[in-house]
Amino acid sequence: MASIMAEEAPAAWLEALSGRCLTEAYGFVSARAAEHFAGHSEGELAETAVPQFVAGGKFLRPMFAYVGWRCGGPESDAALRAAASLELLHCFALAQDDVMDGSPLRRGRPALHVRFARWHTEQGWSGSADRFGESAATLFGDLFLVWSERMLRESGLDPAALARGWPRYDLMRAELAVGQLADLVNDARTLPSWETLLDVLRRKSGNYTVRRPLEFGAALAGCGPDVLAALAEYGGLVGEAFQFRDDLLGVFGDPAVTGKPAGQDLRDRKASSVVVLAAEMADRRQRADLDDLLALPTVDDEAVARWCALIAATGARERLGELIRERAEKAQAVIDPAVFPRHAADSLAVLATKCTERDQ
Amino acid sequence: MASIMAEEAPAAWLEALSGRCLTEAYGFVSARAAEHFAGHSEGELAETAVPQFVAGGKFLRPMFAYVGWRCGGPESDAALRAAASLELLHCFALAQDDVMDGSPLRRGRPALHVRFARWHTEQGWSGSADRFGESAATLFGDLFLVWSERMLRESGLDPAALARGWPRYDLMRAELAVGQLADLVNDARTLPSWETLLDVLRRKSGNYTVRRPLEFGAALAGCGPDVLAALAEYGGLVGEAFQFRDDLLGVFGDPAVTGKPAGQDLRDRKASSVVVLAAEMADRRQRADLDDLLALPTVDDEAVARWCALIAATGARERLGELIRERAEKAQAVIDPAVFPRHAADSLAVLATKCTERDQ
């Protein structure tokens, strides 16, 4: 791995890292798709759509995992593959979550189930194209779940390192499914309290995006309790801030940036952080207006506009921005230069910014 | 494992084996459900419905895997746990297949997604109960998939044995998803040829139920190429016969035995072995009648009765019964007493009968 030097500027190093993780994950999935689908009618679909789906990712979780590894381990192709396996776990979650949430778009392009449904129609087959699309996306989700574990097991890390990683990996997989289940029963019409919401966040996205990947990588490298504790704290803070930003984008985000219709979270009645915070900060009259919006049978464009204005008027939008900044700053302070290698501390600083800055 | 003696009558030994696999799988799943769901609103559901779902199984695949192990290995609790992990893989497949196929019943009781949908209604939650049921069943399917792999990894088998098992295990998991995908595009309105159908069977149920579990168990035990080749042949034959019997039950089975409405496969327009064979054996007039049935917009009770009579009239029902018996006999002949330990050969003979006898 001569081209990835710790001496490079951290941002450039991270970008190269993301590219290498993509190459590994794309290569692994392409090989599996060719192995299982060559010569079958579904092969054409599997061998193009599935690796493309992998390539569309930002590889955040592999980056966190590899930076976690670099808190105690040397540059290593095996560790890079182990880190990249987390992107396949993420692909599993995206493919199936989009089916469950009925999301037509992913990263501004048709979601996997929509693509498969269109393919079914193009083939001129009988039966429901939508049903086929959902089932096929679920099955490819299953394959991503299997392939992730296999990519990790076959990464080339030695058995002792893998043995340290499995409990973290298992926890992450279980939290992902359990968190998605909790999301299914999350409905804005029965708004949770701010504290309950933070608990759900910690169980799902917060841990999943930052903390667990960092801990996983550091565990693989055999890092000690001090490093693990600091990474857990950093990860909890950055993960929460990342989720808050995502929730702001889900209400106020520009469709050209998010790849989703404006106010999508409001249309879905998602009890997201900004929605819950607005309810807590609302005065009596604003709360009555919010209750009216929550009771609407469908949330149309006009209702989205009213709801957005109301959230802003409560001060929740601004307050959430402050909470994001506070968490990003606190996270940086957790990384003690006396405990962490310089390059790891620098990478963590870049990643904290990347995950919380406004225009991403 | 003092109570499981090779000297016991093979049928009694197999029954005890099935019970022990159930105990292991049930215990593992109960512990995982308690670990992940204690104190959450979904916990009540997860901690009862999910282990009950495991307990409803016949544990055929674990039995084949353990008999495969006993072709070269000693009695072993670790191998028993590794074998039992295949039942969790099976639970994954059943939970998600029932969602994809829209099957309301499983083993004569409400399918998992139906149970979860009812629970959603009982809670008085807003949103679609059906959608929740399907999503929750898919997620518990995912957890079964994860738990199966974890149960195998944590079975206590030594690393060398596990290393021999992983490739077989991975193949089984991939074939399962790929086979289900092939099933989604299987539609009786475009009847495949008998040869194409056999190819699909070999890719899916045939391999999955008998051959792969046997090979997996034998690989864990380090069996040599002679044993593996014979088990592959036995497994191919018994697996195909098992599927043929299942297909006969899907058309002619007594609802009280199958736990499904009469002629369910015809209502689903499944291009099953008996349907395809009937089309191949039909004379010109019978074929025209079959084409009329295939073209019906919906298959009602009267159409099921006509279709059943027509299949019997072509001779396909009787012929398939002969093919089942031929395969069962050929399978027994493959197990050379000079190559296989006596108890393994005896168990394989009992299992071949169990999987192919008419009234099961």
Interface residues (C-beta under 8 A of the other chain):
Chain A: R32 E35 H36 F37 H40 S41 E42 F92 Q96 V99 M100 W125 S126 G127 R131 F132 S135 A136 T138 L139 F140 G141 D142 L143 L145 V146 E149 R150 R153 P159 W166 D170 R173 A174 A177 V178 Q180 L181 A182 L184 V185 D187 R189 T190
Chain B: R32 E35 H36 F37 H40 S41 E42 F92 Q96 V99 M100 W125 S126 G127 R131 F132 S135 A136 T138 L139 F140 G141 D142 L143 L145 V146 E149 R150 R153 P159 W166 D170 R173 A174 A177 V178 Q180 L181 A182 L184 V185 D187 R189 T190
